[in-house]
Amino acid sequence: MATDVGKKQVKPSPKNASKANEEIIQGFQRLRTEQRQLANKLSELELDLNEHKLVIETLQNVDEDRKCFRMVGGVLVERTVKEVLPALTTNRDQMAKVIEILTTQISTKGQEINEFKEKNNIKIRNQNELSSGVPDSESASKVTNQGVLVGAKP
């Protein structure tokens, strides 16, 4: 009889594997959440920047001694155009710099997410169907259950 005394096979326990998988998933979700938060902040700042630009364009055509009102810390303050305009242009310039910084942070976070995906061999469901346009049978049923309409390409 042949015996396999020296060939002891060690299989990872399902509990340890599931804990590691859960940690990987949590790490990935944390990175995606951080990226979404940065994107939300970026869009908020871009909206504020557009508002500042609009107000600056409007105030440039107005007499400098004319009264205007500005919200400062939740309080409406009466000032003149010549006092408000420089502050608005300074805020606009600072917002533009912050937008540039946030844009680079978002791209860096995207690279970090891609590296994390490659390192941990993460594949996102429905990612193949979005890129190829042809859903597999499992994801197709999920898409129809979610109420998503997808138009066919002519």
C-alpha positions in Angstrom: 0.0 0.0 0.0 1.2 3.4 -0.8 0.9 6.1 1.8 1.1 9.8 1.3 2.6 10.8 4.6 4.7 13.7 3.4 2.1 15.1 1.1 -0.2 16.9 3.5 -2.4 19.4 1.6 -3.4 22.6 3.3 -6.5 24.2 2.1 -7.5 27.7 3.2 -10.5 27.6 5.4 -13.6 29.2 3.9 -13.9 31.6 6.8 -10.4 33.1 6.3 -11.0 33.4 2.5 -14.3 35.1 3.0 -12.8 37.5 5.5 -10.0 38.4 3.1 -12.6 38.8 0.3 -14.7 41.0 2.5 -11.7 43.2 3.4 -10.8 43.5 -0.3 -14.4 44.5 -1.2 -14.5 47.0 1.6 -11.2 48.5 0.6 -12.4 48.8 -3.0 -15.7 50.3 -2.0 -13.9 52.8 0.2 -11.7 53.9 -2.7 -14.8 54.3 -4.9 -16.6 56.2 -2.3 -13.6 58.6 -1.8 -13.5 59.1 -5.6 -17.3 59.9 -5.7 -16.9 62.3 -2.9 -14.1 64.1 -4.7 -16.2 64.2 -7.9 -19.2 65.6 -6.0 -17.0 68.3 -4.4 -15.6 69.1 -7.8 -19.0 69.5 -9.4 -20.1 71.7 -6.5 -17.1 73.9 -6.9 -17.6 74.2 -10.6 -21.1 75.3 -10.1 -19.9 77.9 -7.6 -17.2 79.1 -10.0 -19.8 79.6 -12.8 -22.0 81.6 -10.4 -19.0 83.7 -9.4 -18.1 84.3 -13.1 -21.7 85.3 -13.8 -21.9 87.8 -10.9 -18.5 89.3 -11.7 -19.6 89.8 -15.4 -22.7 91.5 -14.1 -21.0 93.7 -11.6 -18.3 94.9 -14.0 -21.0 96.9 -15.9 -22.4 98.6 -12.8 -21.3 101.8 -11.1 -18.7 101.2 -8.4 -20.6 103.2 -5.8 -23.8 101.3 -6.2 -25.1 99.3 -3.3 -24.9 95.5 -3.5 -25.6 92.7 -1.0 -23.3 89.8 -0.3 -23.9 86.7 1.7 -21.0 86.3 4.3 -21.3 83.3 6.6 -25.0 83.1 6.2 -25.5 86.8 6.9 -26.5 89.2 4.2 -24.2 92.2 4.2 -24.6 95.5 2.5 -21.5 96.7 0.6 -20.6 98.7 -2.5 -19.6 97.1 -5.8 -16.0 98.3 -5.5 -15.7 96.5 -2.2 -17.3 93.2 -3.4 -15.8 92.9 -6.9 -12.2 92.3 -5.7 -13.3 89.7 -3.2 -15.3 87.9 -5.8 -12.4 87.8 -8.2 -10.1 86.5 -5.5 -12.6 83.8 -4.6 -12.9 82.9 -8.3 -9.2 82.5 -8.7 -8.9 80.4 -5.6 -11.7 78.2 -6.7 -10.0 77.6 -10.0 -6.9 76.4 -8.2 -8.9 74.1 -6.0 -10.7 72.7 -9.0 -7.3 71.9 -10.6 -6.2 70.2 -7.4 -9.4 68.1 -7.1 -9.1 67.1 -10.8 -5.6 65.7 -10.2 -6.8 64.0 -7.0 -9.6 62.3 -8.9 -7.3 61.0 -11.6 -4.8 59.8 -9.0 -7.7 58.1 -7.1 -8.8 56.5 -10.4 -5.3 55.1 -10.9 -5.2 53.8 -7.3 -8.5 52.1 -7.9 -7.3 50.5 -11.1 -4.1 49.3 -9.4 -6.2 47.9 -6.5 -8.4 46.1 -9.0 -5.4 44.6 -10.8 -3.6 43.6 -7.6 -6.7 41.9 -6.1 -8.0 40.6 -9.5 -11.4 42.4 -9.1 -13.8 42.3 -12.0 -16.9 44.4 -11.8 -20.2 42.9 -13.0 -21.8 44.6 -16.0 -18.5 46.2 -17.0 -18.0 43.8 -19.9 -21.5 44.4 -21.2 -21.1 48.1 -21.1 -17.8 48.0 -23.0 -18.8 45.3 -25.6 -22.5 46.2 -25.8 -23.5 42.5 -25.6 -24.7 41.5 -22.1 -24.2 38.0 -20.8 -27.3 36.0 -19.7 -26.8 36.5 -16.0 -26.2 40.3 -16.1 -28.9 40.7 -18.7 -31.5 39.5 -16.3 -30.2 41.7 -13.6 -30.3 44.8 -15.9 -33.9 44.1 -16.8 -34.8 43.6 -13.2 -33.3 47.0 -12.3 -35.5 48.8 -14.8 -32.7 50.0 -17.0 -33.5 50.7 -20.6 -30.8 50.0 -23.1 -31.2 51.0 -26.8 -29.7 48.8 -29.5 -27.2 50.4 -31.8 -28.5 50.7 -35.4 
